[in-house]
Amino acid sequence: MPAIPASPALTRTTRSAVRRGLASAAALPLLLGALASCGYGSQAGSSTNAGDSANAGKKAAAEGPKLSADTVRLGYFPNLTHATALVGDQEGIFQKELGGTTLKTTTFNAGPSEIEALNAGSLDIGFIGPSPTINGFTKSQGTSLRIVGGSASGGVKLVVNPAKIKTTADVKGKRIATPQLGNTQDVAFLNWASEQGWKVDPQSGKGDVSVVRTDNKVTPNAYSTGAIDGAWVPEPTASKLVSEGAKVLLDERDLWPDKQFVITHVIVSQKFLKEHPDVVEAVLRGSVKTNAWINANPEKAKTSANAKLKQLSGKPLSGEIIDGAWSSLRFTDDPLAATLRAQADHAVQAGLLQKPDLDGIYDLKPLDKVLKAAGAPAVSDAGLGVK
């Protein structure tokens, strides 16, 4: 297909600003192979949420008629960039909107695993990042999924050892960790390095700067032992590194128009969307209400998200870490479609993937219906919506 033109908002920023985040989503071809074995923002694999029994209890107490599906299977990551899902699940907001339809949640530690579950029919709706979404959509030639809503923006930083790196120029020749080959942060860092004039082989990570693909759970230890000199990572990993003595050299928000770029959005199986649009709308109502509650009650929201993280991992985040991470995140119903398109274009420019056909990757009609009912304006699909 012909190249997708950049949005006017994006063209007003420096190339550096947009290309970095853009590259993040675009590592599609790399993602399928490489991401299948590496964790997207965490270690690879998936696990059934220990809260399923609690969800069943909430369902039993829920009011309202059952919708067109007996059960909806919702996936998300145990990361603060997925706080909409964490809080909506913890507070029972999703289940309340679903009424008599049972909510079953599953957590994933890798984007490819979530896409595989969606494609296999074992997952209906998921919170996920841009790169695996683009990858899944293009791999299926546009038949697997749709993006139906937004969730979060921001929450990604380049944090470094201040004894070794004091300026941007000092990053050259150093070892910088990213979560996995071709994931959103990996592509963003490769693009940013290219814009500094540095040469790096995207697959091996070798070059003027060494890109060390490291699971986020391992990254803090790698930093403390000196195995890496810094990391381009999402929250809360970035704030965990700061607690180990690292300093923030760059906040990715500063590279984007209005300091916004998609880090998490909501996707749905096209089959499920076609067969159960009422259930999709209910989940989106839950997401919209959760974001409103988060933004109106940030302290309560942090406590709620941390409680869910403790349930999932057995250990909550410290107040210092969660406060540092939360300040760089913005929770929004807008999927920020223009930034997804830019991410894909930047990945192409970085040589990480061939030009993808993203036509129809969005279907925002259910979200716009929910927003209209809530008295909120519709959001844009940047020309990439279902025709």
C-alpha positions as CSV (number, residue, x, y, z in Angstrom):
1,M,0.0,0.0,0.0
2,P,1.2,3.6,-0.4
3,A,3.1,5.1,2.5
4,I,0.8,6.5,5.2
5,P,1.3,10.3,5.5
6,A,2.4,11.6,8.9
7,S,-0.3,13.4,10.9
8,P,-0.1,17.2,11.1
9,A,0.5,17.1,14.8
10,L,3.5,14.8,14.4
11,T,5.1,16.9,11.6
12,R,5.3,19.8,14.0
13,T,7.8,18.1,16.2
14,T,11.4,17.3,15.6
15,R,12.1,14.1,13.7
16,S,13.8,13.0,16.8
17,A,10.8,13.4,18.9
18,V,8.5,11.3,16.9
19,R,10.7,8.7,15.4
20,R,11.8,7.2,18.6
21,G,8.4,6.2,19.9
22,L,7.3,5.3,16.5
23,A,10.0,2.8,16.0
24,S,8.8,1.3,19.1
25,A,5.7,-0.1,17.7
26,A,7.0,-1.1,14.4
27,A,9.3,-4.0,15.0
28,L,6.7,-6.3,13.6
29,P,8.7,-8.8,11.5
30,L,11.4,-9.0,14.2
31,L,8.7,-9.3,16.8
32,L,7.1,-12.5,15.6
33,G,10.3,-14.5,15.7
34,A,12.3,-12.7,18.4
35,L,9.4,-11.7,20.6
36,A,8.1,-15.2,20.8
37,S,11.1,-16.1,22.8
38,C,11.5,-12.9,24.7
39,G,9.3,-11.1,27.2
40,Y,7.5,-7.9,26.2
41,G,8.0,-5.7,29.1
42,S,8.5,-8.7,31.4
43,Q,9.5,-12.3,31.2
44,A,7.9,-14.4,28.5
45,G,4.8,-16.5,29.1
46,S,1.4,-16.1,30.7
47,S,-0.3,-17.2,33.8
48,T,-3.9,-17.5,35.0
49,N,-4.8,-14.6,37.3
50,A,-5.1,-15.8,40.9
51,G,-8.0,-13.5,41.2
52,D,-10.3,-15.5,39.0
53,S,-12.2,-16.9,42.0
54,A,-12.6,-13.4,43.4
55,N,-14.0,-12.3,40.0
56,A,-16.4,-15.2,40.1
57,G,-17.6,-14.0,43.4
58,K,-18.0,-10.4,42.2
59,K,-19.9,-11.8,39.2
60,A,-22.3,-13.7,41.5
61,A,-23.1,-10.5,43.3
62,A,-23.3,-8.3,40.2
63,E,-26.6,-6.8,39.2
64,G,-28.1,-6.7,35.8
65,P,-28.8,-9.2,33.0
66,K,-26.2,-11.4,31.5
67,L,-25.0,-10.1,28.1
68,S,-24.6,-12.1,24.9
69,A,-21.6,-14.1,26.3
70,D,-21.6,-16.2,29.4
71,T,-17.9,-15.3,30.0
72,V,-15.4,-12.7,28.7
73,R,-11.7,-13.5,29.0
74,L,-9.6,-10.4,29.6
75,G,-5.8,-10.3,29.5
76,Y,-3.3,-7.7,30.8
77,F,0.2,-7.4,32.2
78,P,1.2,-6.9,35.8
79,N,2.8,-3.6,35.0
80,L,1.9,0.0,36.0
81,T,1.5,0.8,32.3
82,H,-1.5,-1.5,32.6
83,A,-3.0,0.3,35.6
84,T,-6.4,0.7,34.0
85,A,-6.7,-3.1,33.9
86,L,-5.2,-3.6,37.4
87,V,-7.5,-1.1,39.0
88,G,-10.6,-2.0,37.0
89,D,-10.1,-5.6,38.0
90,Q,-9.2,-4.9,41.6
91,E,-12.1,-2.5,42.2
92,G,-14.7,-4.7,40.4
93,I,-15.5,-2.0,37.9
94,F,-15.3,-4.2,34.8
95,Q,-17.5,-6.9,36.5
96,K,-20.1,-4.3,37.5
97,E,-20.5,-3.3,33.9
98,L,-20.6,-6.9,32.7
99,G,-23.5,-7.7,35.1
100,G,-24.3,-11.4,34.9
101,T,-21.5,-12.1,32.4
102,T,-18.5,-13.6,34.2
103,L,-15.2,-11.9,33.9
104,K,-12.2,-14.2,33.7
105,T,-8.8,-12.5,33.8
106,T,-5.4,-13.8,32.8
107,T,-2.0,-12.0,33.1
108,F,0.7,-12.1,30.5
109,N,4.4,-11.4,30.7
110,A,4.9,-11.2,27.0
111,G,3.0,-9.4,24.2
112,P,3.4,-12.2,21.7
113,S,1.9,-14.6,24.2
114,E,-1.1,-12.4,24.6
115,I,-1.5,-12.2,20.8
116,E,-1.1,-15.9,20.5
117,A,-3.9,-16.4,23.1
118,L,-6.1,-14.0,21.2
119,N,-5.5,-15.8,17.9
120,A,-6.0,-19.2,19.5
121,G,-9.4,-18.2,20.8
122,S,-8.4,-18.5,24.5
123,L,-8.5,-14.7,25.0
124,D,-11.2,-12.2,23.9
125,I,-10.0,-8.8,24.9
126,G,-6.6,-7.6,26.1
127,F,-4.6,-4.6,27.3
128,I,-1.3,-4.6,25.3
129,G,1.4,-2.4,23.9
130,P,1.7,-1.1,20.3
131,S,4.5,-3.3,18.8
132,P,2.8,-6.7,19.4
133,T,-0.5,-5.2,18.3
134,I,1.0,-4.1,15.0
135,N,2.8,-7.4,14.7
136,G,-0.4,-9.4,15.3
137,F,-2.5,-7.4,12.9
138,T,0.0,-7.5,10.0
139,K,0.9,-11.1,10.6
140,S,-2.8,-12.0,10.2
141,Q,-3.1,-9.7,7.2
142,G,-5.6,-7.7,9.2
143,T,-7.9,-10.5,10.3
144,S,-7.0,-11.1,13.9
145,L,-7.7,-8.1,16.0
146,R,-8.9,-4.5,16.3
147,I,-7.8,-1.7,18.6
148,V,-11.0,-0.5,20.4
149,G,-9.8,1.9,23.0
150,G,-7.0,3.7,24.8
151,S,-5.5,3.1,28.2
152,A,-2.2,4.7,29.0
153,S,0.4,7.1,27.6
154,G,4.0,7.6,28.7
155,G,5.8,5.7,31.5
156,V,9.0,5.0,29.6
157,K,12.5,6.4,30.5
158,L,16.2,6.1,29.7
159,V,17.8,5.7,33.1
160,V,21.6,5.5,33.5
161,N,24.5,5.1,35.8
162,P,25.4,8.7,36.7
163,A,29.1,7.8,37.3
164,K,29.4,6.6,33.7
165,I,26.9,8.7,31.8
166,K,26.2,12.4,32.4
167,T,25.1,13.5,29.0
168,T,23.5,12.1,25.9
169,A,26.9,11.9,24.2
170,D,28.1,9.6,27.0
171,V,25.7,6.9,26.0
172,K,27.9,6.0,23.0
173,G,30.0,3.0,23.8
174,K,27.9,2.0,26.8
175,R,25.7,-1.0,27.5
176,I,22.0,-0.1,27.5
177,A,19.3,-2.6,28.4
178,T,15.9,-2.9,26.6
179,P,13.2,-5.5,27.6
180,Q,13.5,-7.6,24.4
181,L,14.5,-7.7,20.8
182,G,12.0,-5.7,18.8
183,N,9.7,-4.8,21.6
184,T,8.3,-1.3,21.9
185,Q,11.1,0.1,24.0
186,D,13.8,-1.7,22.1
187,V,12.7,-0.2,18.8
188,A,12.4,3.3,20.4
189,F,15.9,3.1,21.7
190,L,17.3,1.9,18.3
191,N,15.6,4.7,16.6
192,W,16.8,7.3,19.1
193,A,20.4,5.9,18.8
194,S,20.1,6.2,15.0
195,E,19.1,9.8,15.4
196,Q,22.2,10.5,17.4
197,G,24.2,9.3,14.4
198,W,25.2,6.0,15.9
199,K,25.3,2.7,14.0
200,V,23.8,-0.3,15.7
201,D,22.8,-3.7,14.2
202,P,19.2,-4.1,15.2
203,Q,19.3,-7.8,15.6
204,S,22.6,-8.4,17.4
205,G,22.5,-5.1,19.3
206,K,26.2,-4.5,18.5
207,G,27.5,-1.2,17.4
208,D,28.4,2.3,18.6
209,V,26.2,1.5,21.6
210,S,25.5,-2.1,22.9
211,V,21.9,-3.0,23.2
212,V,21.5,-5.7,25.9
213,R,18.1,-7.4,25.8
214,T,17.2,-8.1,29.4
215,D,14.0,-9.2,31.1
216,N,12.6,-6.3,33.2
217,K,12.6,-8.6,36.2
218,V,16.4,-9.1,35.8
219,T,17.3,-5.5,34.8
220,P,17.7,-4.0,38.3
221,N,20.1,-6.8,39.3
222,A,22.0,-6.4,36.0
223,Y,22.3,-2.7,36.8
224,S,23.4,-3.2,40.4
225,T,26.1,-5.7,39.3
226,G,27.4,-3.4,36.6
227,A,26.4,-5.7,33.7
228,I,24.6,-2.7,32.1
229,D,25.2,1.0,32.2
230,G,21.6,2.0,31.8
231,A,18.2,1.0,30.4
232,W,15.4,2.2,28.2
233,V,12.5,0.7,30.1
234,P,8.8,1.1,31.1
235,E,7.5,1.7,34.6
236,P,7.9,0.5,37.2
237,T,11.3,-0.9,36.1
238,A,12.7,2.6,35.5
239,S,11.8,3.7,39.0
240,K,13.2,0.5,40.4
241,L,16.5,1.4,38.8
242,V,16.4,4.9,40.2
243,S,16.0,3.4,43.6
244,E,19.3,1.5,42.9
245,G,21.0,4.8,42.2
246,A,20.3,5.3,38.5
247,K,19.4,8.8,37.2
248,V,16.8,9.6,34.5
249,L,18.6,10.9,31.5
250,L,15.6,11.1,29.2
251,D,11.8,10.8,29.6
252,E,10.3,9.6,26.3
253,R,7.4,11.9,26.8
254,D,9.7,14.8,25.9
255,L,10.1,13.3,22.4
256,W,6.4,13.4,21.5
257,P,3.8,16.1,20.6
258,D,2.0,17.2,23.7
259,K,4.2,14.7,25.6
260,Q,1.8,11.9,24.6
261,F,2.4,8.5,23.0
262,V,0.5,5.2,23.2
263,I,2.1,2.7,25.6
264,T,-1.0,0.6,26.3
265,H,-4.3,0.2,24.5
266,V,-7.3,-2.2,24.3
267,I,-7.6,-4.8,21.6
268,V,-10.3,-7.4,20.9
269,S,-10.6,-10.4,18.7
270,Q,-12.4,-9.5,15.6
271,K,-14.5,-12.7,16.0
272,F,-15.5,-11.7,19.5
273,L,-16.3,-8.2,18.5
274,K,-18.6,-9.4,15.7
275,E,-20.4,-11.9,17.9
276,H,-20.5,-10.0,21.2
277,P,-20.5,-6.2,20.6
278,D,-22.5,-5.7,23.8
279,V,-19.8,-7.3,25.9
280,V,-17.1,-5.3,24.2
281,E,-19.0,-2.1,25.0
282,A,-19.4,-3.2,28.6
283,V,-15.7,-3.7,29.0
284,L,-15.0,-0.3,27.4
285,R,-17.5,1.3,29.8
286,G,-15.5,-0.3,32.6
287,S,-12.3,1.0,31.1
288,V,-13.6,4.5,30.7
289,K,-15.1,4.6,34.2
290,T,-11.8,3.2,35.6
291,N,-9.7,5.9,33.9
292,A,-12.1,8.5,35.3
293,W,-11.7,7.1,38.8
294,I,-7.9,6.8,38.5
295,N,-7.6,10.4,37.3
296,A,-10.0,11.7,40.0
297,N,-8.4,9.6,42.8
298,P,-4.7,9.2,42.1
299,E,-3.7,8.1,45.6
300,K,-6.5,5.6,45.9
301,A,-5.7,4.4,42.4
302,K,-2.0,3.8,43.3
303,T,-3.1,1.8,46.4
304,S,-5.5,-0.2,44.3
305,A,-3.0,-1.0,41.6
306,N,-0.4,-1.9,44.1
307,A,-2.8,-4.2,45.9
308,K,-3.5,-6.1,42.6
309,L,0.3,-6.3,41.9
310,K,0.8,-7.8,45.3
311,Q,-1.9,-10.4,44.7
312,L,-0.4,-11.2,41.3
313,S,3.3,-11.3,42.3
314,G,3.3,-11.7,46.0
315,K,5.1,-8.4,46.6
316,P,3.9,-4.8,46.4
317,L,5.9,-1.9,45.1
318,S,7.5,0.5,47.6
319,G,5.9,3.9,47.9
320,E,9.0,5.5,46.4
321,I,8.9,3.4,43.3
322,I,5.2,3.6,42.7
323,D,5.2,7.4,43.2
324,G,8.1,7.9,40.8
325,A,6.5,5.7,38.2
326,W,3.0,7.1,38.5
327,S,4.1,10.7,37.8
328,S,5.2,9.8,34.3
329,L,2.0,8.0,33.3
330,R,-1.2,9.4,31.9
331,F,-4.4,7.4,31.7
332,T,-6.6,8.1,28.7
333,D,-9.5,6.7,26.7
334,D,-7.9,8.1,23.5
335,P,-5.8,5.4,21.8
336,L,-3.6,8.2,20.4
337,A,-3.8,6.6,16.9
338,A,-1.5,9.2,15.2
339,T,1.3,8.1,17.4
340,L,0.8,4.4,16.6
341,R,1.0,5.3,12.9
342,A,4.1,7.3,13.6
343,Q,5.7,4.4,15.5
344,A,5.1,2.1,12.6
345,D,6.6,4.6,10.1
346,H,9.6,5.0,12.3
347,A,10.2,1.3,12.5
348,V,10.1,1.2,8.7
349,Q,12.6,4.1,8.5
350,A,14.9,2.3,10.9
351,G,14.8,-0.8,8.6
352,L,13.1,-3.0,11.2
353,L,10.1,-3.8,9.0
354,Q,8.5,-3.4,5.7
355,K,5.8,-0.9,5.3
356,P,2.7,-2.4,7.1
357,D,-0.8,-2.1,5.9
358,L,-2.6,-0.8,9.0
359,D,-5.9,0.1,7.4
360,G,-8.7,-1.2,9.6
361,I,-6.5,-1.7,12.7
362,Y,-8.9,0.5,14.7
363,D,-12.6,0.2,15.3
364,L,-13.5,3.0,17.7
365,K,-17.3,3.0,17.1
366,P,-18.0,1.0,20.3
367,L,-15.8,3.4,22.3
368,D,-17.3,6.5,20.7
369,K,-20.8,5.2,21.7
370,V,-19.6,4.8,25.3
371,L,-18.0,8.2,25.3
372,K,-21.1,9.9,23.9
373,A,-23.2,8.3,26.6
374,A,-20.7,9.7,29.2
375,G,-20.9,13.2,27.6
376,A,-17.4,13.0,26.3
377,P,-16.1,13.7,22.7
378,A,-15.3,11.1,20.2
379,V,-11.6,10.2,19.5
380,S,-9.7,9.9,16.3
381,D,-8.5,6.8,14.5
382,A,-6.0,8.8,12.4
383,G,-7.5,7.4,9.2
384,L,-6.7,3.9,10.2
385,G,-10.3,2.8,11.2
386,V,-12.6,0.2,9.7
387,K,-14.2,1.6,6.6
